[in-house]
Amino acid sequence: MELPLPEQMTPEQWSHVTDTLILLWAFAGLMILGAGSMLVAHILVPSLIDKRDIPEKYGKGRPIVYAIAAVAFVGAIFVFASFVGALEEFREIYPATWV
């Protein structure tokens, strides 16, 4: 079974491929943001406060960073679900054995 060449794809199909790749990059970015926020709020800030490298007042900002991480993870779940749904339309372009 032969795969379609890029010049055989319609502009709508190229647009769909672009949208799917944007979802994939958004998922990666949200996961990095969420993981980085969790590292800062759960490990870095308490450690720096215990070693007295930063004042204790910075510990009060930890819930905000936790909230940023939670929003990023929820967004990542939504974007990943959209990405998986967008992959279903790839069956028009490529046969099921290749996807």
N, C-alpha and C positions, 0 to 999 in steps of 0.2 A: 504494500500500500504506500503510495507516494504522498508526501506532505505538500501542501500548496506552497508555491513560491511567494515571496513577499509582494512581487508586482501583481499577483493574481488576487490579492486581498482588496476588498472594497474600502473606501474611506471610512465607512461606518465601522467596519471591523477593526481598522487601525485605531479609530477613536476608542473603541471598546478595549483594545489592548492597552492603550495609554491610560485609560481610567483604572483598569485593573492594576497596572504597575503603580499608579499613584496611591491606591489603597494599600498595596504592599509596603511602600515606603512610609506611609502614614502609620501603619501598624508598627514598623520597626522604630520609628521615631517616638511613638507613644510608649513603647516598651522601654526604650532607653531613658525617657523622661521619668517614667514611673520607678524604674529601678534606681536611677540616680537620686531621686527624691527620697526613696526609702533608705538608701545608704546614708544620705546626709542626716535625715531625721532620726534614724534608729541607731546609727553607729558613730558618725563623725561628731555631731554636736554633743551628745552625752560624754564622749571620750574627751573632747576638748574642754568641756566644763569641769570634768573630774580632775584633769591635769592643770586646771586654772589658766589655760591659754586664752580663753575667752570668758567674758563675764557671764554670770548665771542668768542675766536677763534674756540672753539669746535662747535659753531653754524654753521660754514662753512662746517662741515662734514655731516650735516643733509641730503643734497641731495643724498649723497652716501648711507646712511642708507635707505632713501626712495626708491632708486633704488633697493637695496637688497630686500626690502619688495615687490616691484612690480614684480621682477623676481620670487620671491618665490610664489606669488599668481598666476602668469601665469603658473608656473610649476605645482602648485597644481591643476589648472584647467585641464591641459594636463594629469596629472597622474590620476585624478578622471575620466576623460573620458576613459582612458585606462582601469581603474578598472571596470567601468560599462560594457565596451565591453568584458572584460574577464569574467564577470559574466554570459554572454550568453552561454559560453561553459560549465557552470556547469549543464546545462540541460541534458548533457550526463550522469552525475553522479547521480544527484538527479532529481526527477520529478518536474514539474513546480509548483505543489501545495506547495512544501516545500521551494522553492527559493524565 
